[in-house]
Amino acid sequence: MPWRLAAAAFSGLLVFASYEPLGWWPAGIVGLGLLYHALRHARSLREGALLGFVQALALYLLLLPWVGEFVGSAPYLALCAVLALFGLLLGAGGAALRRGSVVLFPAWWCAVEYLYSSWPFGGFPWGRLAWGQIDGPLAHLAYLGGPAAVSFAAALVGCALFRLRSRGAVLGALAVLALSLVPWPTQDTGEVRVAAVQGNVPRMGLDFNAQRRAVLERHVRETEKLDAPVDLVVWPENSADVNPFTDARAHALLTRALDAARAPILVGTLTSDEEGPHNTMMVVDPATGPGEYHHKRFLQPFGETMPLRSLLRHVSPYVDRAGDFRPGHGTGVVHAAGLPVGVATCYEVLFDDAYRSAVRNGARILTTPTNNATFGFTDMTYQQLAMSRMRAIETDRAVIVAATSGVSALVAPDGEVRSSTGIFEAATLTDTLPLRDSLTPAVRFGFWVQTGIAIIGALGTLVALWRRRSSASRKE
């Protein structure tokens, strides 16, 4: 038992090492295989649940320290503990499947991934195995089935490493690796010259929002440095939280930026309507003024919204700092100078439907405007960039990542980072990116791929549990 517990904890460490900025993608594959190996030797479902909990707790404690930068150590530790509870379910099911095929445990892993990516409060998909594979060959499976396909493939290969005596396991792993080498047939249908502006913030910490005008001024000054024509300028989330459509001074600053850019700017601001306040990205054209907008649809719980506010107010002084935003209902597409642009604001990039919906509704290029300033020099921004890169492969679209303070990046449709900034560096990235119209299998059928894998995993685990119980009953 001590060795199995150590193996479970080490599995969490290995999976963590696969995520950016370390990016040791083979470690994630080996880590999943090691957990599978430990669970195969678990003596009971209870022991399996404990092993799953230990693995998940080790992973999240290493993966999420950036949460503490925002709200302190207590909420960070509480979040890790809650997420680790899903490890209990994973481990118990994995122990029941110990004599099952190598395929069923990866499917069960994806079923549990599906659960915590959806529930509670909309889910928190930050720990998906796929994100750690962005620099490995399996990332290219994203165009077939999105992150779920990548997670399943990585888990399958990892399990096969610990079942080399099984010819079926080895052949399955080789088939997955071969499939990842098959490129998606695509063709550019145009190009666009873009600029991603990172104006930086006056200083780190929660209080930077009190200096909203200074943030806006920095993005204006950075935009004024553009020395060549562009077709589209993308500012980050919260770059103009002093609303330039209601505040005269902010409007004058934005006008300066538009005069310098001589192109539409996608501006991050705060708006309000009859539903309430919104986190909004709005196209502003130098000739026609405010245009189409995207109200953030997937809101960050305990940040932009506060579930159970009246109860938790008595637990933490940070509760009333959380916003009370209302989700949008759009398609995720805005038009800038006639170009359909997909928008997934910051936290939205975690969720499969954000960019899939945009692409199905005609988006030819994607943007991830984000605000990472409150998370300091942590790994958060690198981990989030990996998600944008995965979305590029999944949708066959170039992605413009514009952050207030880093890391901003221009990403090609194959997930390659063409250029990027440092953290807390004022900079502007410009490049000519391809436009594409294709609809990948992931965009068309990704939901059903994930659902199918999850159903196989859940049914396989239920059958294993039923057989285990029937066997125990016969012995009695």
Salt bridges, closest charged atoms under 4 A:
GLU47 OE2 - ARG4 NE 2.44
GLU113 OE1 - ARG128 NE 3.70
ASP135 OD1 - ARG389 NH2 2.81
ASP188 OD1 - ARG436 NE 2.74
ASP207 OD2 - ARG203 NH2 2.92
GLU217 OE2 - ARG249 NH2 3.22
GLU222 OE1 - LYS225 NZ 3.33
GLU224 OE2 - ARG256 NE 2.99
GLU237 OE2 - LYS296 NZ 3.17
ASP247 OD1 - ARG213 NH1 3.27
ASP273 OD1 - HIS278 NE2 2.94
GLU275 OE1 - HIS329 NE2 3.38
GLU292 OE1 - HIS335 ND1 3.09
GLU304 OE2 - LYS296 NZ 2.91
ASP320 OD1 - ARG313 NE 3.00
ASP324 OD1 - ARG326 NH1 2.98
GLU348 OE1 - HIS294 NE2 2.88
ASP352 OD1 - ARG128 NH1 3.09
ASP352 OD2 - ARG356 NH2 3.87
ASP352 OD1 - ARG391 NH1 2.91
ASP353 OD2 - ARG297 NH1 3.78
ASP353 OD1 - ARG360 NH2 3.06
GLU394 OE2 - ARG356 NE 2.66
GLU394 OE1 - ARG391 NH1 2.74
ASP396 OD1 - ARG436 NH1 2.58
ASP431 OD2 - ARG418 NH1 3.75
ASP437 OD1 - ARG364 NE 3.02
